[in-house]
Every structure is written in C-alpha cells, then in structure tokens.
Amino acid sequence: MNVYKFYKLSRRFQDFNIPVLPKLITYIIRLFFGCFIPYSARIGEGTKIGYGGIGIVIHSRAVIGENCIINSGVTIGGTTKKRDVPILGNNVYVGSGAKILGPVVIGNNVVIGANAVVTKSVPHNCLVAGIPARIIKKNIDINNYL
C-alpha cells in the first residue's frame, strides 16, 4: 500500500464523518512515510506521490488536481499572513524539493522544476524554474516532460 491509498482511505473516513480515524491515519502516514498529507487536503484521482512521499508537506486546505506527479521534498503550503493556499490544476509535475507557497493558482499541464520556489500564479502549459520561479517556456507539451 502506498501513501496515496492511505490518504484516500483517511479522506473516505472524513467524508463519512468518522471523527478519529482520519487523524489516526494522518499520523500513521507521518510516522511510516515521513510526510504530512492531511485528510482535509483535496487531491485528485490519479495523482502520484513519488518515492513513498519522503519529505512531502501539503497544507490542509490545498487543492491538487488530477494526474499530478509530486516528487520528494515538495512543500505545498500557505504563508503566515494569508489565508489562501495553493491550488494546482490537472497534469502538474512538481520536481523534487520545489516549494509552492501562498495564494497561487497553478494552471493545467505545468512543469515546476526541481527546487523552484513558486510564489506567483502560473498560467496553463508552462515550465517554471528558479528562485523565485519564473516562466522558462510557454505552450509546452506536458508529455515531453513526463
């Protein structure tokens, strides 16, 4: 069983209003997989969490689309003084060590390079990299990067 299946199980218990089990499963995920993926985050079908989820931190209100790939060491979270958190579209590839912070919206078919720090929204079909992340290429074909 992988970390995504544990997340889906905890999310299902949450949807059925079973109060203790989602939190327990979240702690099990943290203990066994070394990552924090809360049951309250919304993660779409087909999303792959790489390398067993090592070092991944996802904010409890984050929204992740379908068929995304999230590699190890990724942080998807808010900032201290802003309530909104990141929203990732469908078919987003997030490279190892990338940080997606604050109230940003990541479009569909986006590639985020390794160790990039994304603090501004990214339009559809783009490749971003750097600190802070900036658009390197537009109108990409996501299949060339997967």
C-alpha positions as CSV (number, residue, x, y, z in Angstrom):
1,M,0.0,0.0,0.0
2,N,1.3,3.5,-0.8
3,V,0.9,6.9,0.8
4,Y,-1.8,7.9,-1.7
5,K,-4.0,5.0,-0.8
6,F,-3.7,5.8,2.9
7,Y,-4.7,9.4,2.1
8,K,-7.7,8.2,0.1
9,L,-8.7,5.9,3.0
10,S,-8.5,8.8,5.5
11,R,-10.4,11.1,3.1
12,R,-13.2,8.5,2.8
13,F,-13.5,8.2,6.6
14,Q,-13.7,12.0,6.7
15,D,-16.4,12.1,4.1
16,F,-18.4,9.6,6.2
17,N,-18.0,11.9,9.3
18,I,-16.0,9.3,11.3
19,P,-14.0,11.6,13.6
20,V,-11.0,9.8,14.9
21,L,-9.8,7.5,12.1
22,P,-8.8,10.3,9.6
23,K,-6.5,11.8,12.2
24,L,-5.1,8.5,13.1
25,I,-4.3,7.6,9.5
26,T,-2.7,11.0,9.0
27,Y,-0.4,10.3,11.9
28,I,0.4,6.8,10.5
29,I,1.3,8.4,7.2
30,R,3.6,10.8,9.0
31,L,5.2,8.1,11.0
32,F,5.7,5.4,8.3
33,F,6.2,7.5,5.2
34,G,7.9,10.7,6.6
35,C,5.5,13.1,5.1
36,F,2.5,15.2,6.0
37,I,-0.6,14.7,3.8
38,P,-3.7,15.6,5.8
39,Y,-7.1,14.1,5.1
40,S,-8.6,17.6,4.7
41,A,-6.5,18.4,1.6
42,R,-8.2,17.7,-1.7
43,I,-6.1,15.5,-4.0
44,G,-7.4,14.4,-7.4
45,E,-7.6,10.9,-8.8
46,G,-4.5,9.5,-10.5
47,T,-2.1,11.7,-8.6
48,K,1.3,10.0,-7.9
49,I,3.4,10.8,-4.9
50,G,6.9,9.9,-5.7
51,Y,9.4,8.0,-3.6
52,G,6.9,7.0,-1.0
53,G,6.2,10.6,-0.1
54,I,9.5,11.2,1.7
55,G,9.6,14.8,2.9
56,I,6.4,16.0,1.3
57,V,4.3,18.5,3.2
58,I,0.9,19.5,1.9
59,H,-1.3,22.2,3.6
60,S,-4.6,21.0,5.0
61,R,-6.6,23.3,2.7
62,A,-4.5,22.7,-0.5
63,V,-6.2,21.6,-3.7
64,I,-4.3,19.3,-6.1
65,G,-5.8,18.3,-9.5
66,E,-6.0,15.0,-11.2
67,N,-3.0,13.1,-12.6
68,C,-0.3,15.2,-10.9
69,I,3.1,14.0,-10.0
70,I,4.6,15.2,-6.8
71,N,8.3,14.3,-6.1
72,S,10.1,14.0,-2.8
73,G,10.8,17.1,-0.6
74,V,8.0,19.2,-2.0
75,T,6.1,21.7,0.1
76,I,2.7,22.9,-0.9
77,G,1.6,25.4,1.7
78,G,0.3,28.8,2.7
79,T,2.1,31.8,4.2
80,T,1.7,33.2,7.7
81,K,-0.4,36.2,7.0
82,K,-2.6,34.9,4.1
83,R,-5.5,32.6,4.4
84,D,-5.5,31.2,0.8
85,V,-3.3,28.3,-0.1
86,P,-2.1,26.8,-3.4
87,I,-4.4,25.3,-6.0
88,L,-2.8,23.0,-8.5
89,G,-4.5,22.2,-11.8
90,N,-4.5,18.9,-13.6
91,N,-1.4,17.2,-15.0
92,V,1.1,19.2,-13.0
93,Y,4.6,17.8,-12.5
94,V,6.3,19.1,-9.4
95,G,10.1,18.4,-9.2
96,S,12.0,17.4,-6.2
97,G,12.4,20.0,-3.5
98,A,10.1,22.5,-5.0
99,K,8.1,24.9,-2.8
100,I,4.7,26.2,-3.8
101,L,3.8,28.9,-1.3
102,G,0.9,31.3,-0.7
103,P,-2.3,32.0,-2.6
104,V,-1.2,30.8,-6.0
105,V,-3.0,29.1,-8.8
106,I,-1.0,26.7,-10.9
107,G,-2.6,26.0,-14.3
108,N,-3.1,22.7,-16.1
109,N,-0.2,21.0,-17.8
110,V,2.5,22.8,-15.9
111,V,6.0,21.6,-15.1
112,I,7.7,23.0,-11.9
113,G,11.4,22.4,-11.9
114,A,13.4,20.9,-9.0
115,N,14.0,23.3,-6.1
116,A,11.9,26.0,-7.6
117,V,10.1,28.4,-5.2
118,V,6.7,29.4,-6.7
119,T,5.2,32.5,-5.1
120,K,3.1,33.7,-8.1
121,S,0.4,32.1,-10.1
122,V,1.4,30.1,-13.2
123,P,-0.7,30.0,-16.4
124,H,-1.6,26.8,-18.3
125,N,1.1,24.9,-20.4
126,C,4.2,26.5,-18.9
127,L,7.5,25.4,-17.5
128,V,8.7,27.3,-14.4
129,A,12.0,27.1,-12.6
130,G,14.3,29.1,-10.3
131,I,14.2,31.0,-7.1
132,P,11.8,32.8,-7.3
133,A,10.2,30.7,-10.0
134,R,9.8,32.4,-13.4
135,I,8.4,31.1,-16.7
136,I,11.1,29.5,-18.8
137,K,8.9,28.1,-21.6
138,K,5.3,28.7,-22.7
139,N,2.9,26.4,-24.7
140,I,4.7,23.2,-23.7
141,D,3.5,19.7,-24.4
142,I,3.4,18.1,-20.9
143,N,4.1,14.7,-22.4
144,N,7.6,15.8,-23.4
145,Y,8.4,16.2,-19.7
146,L,6.9,13.1,-18.1
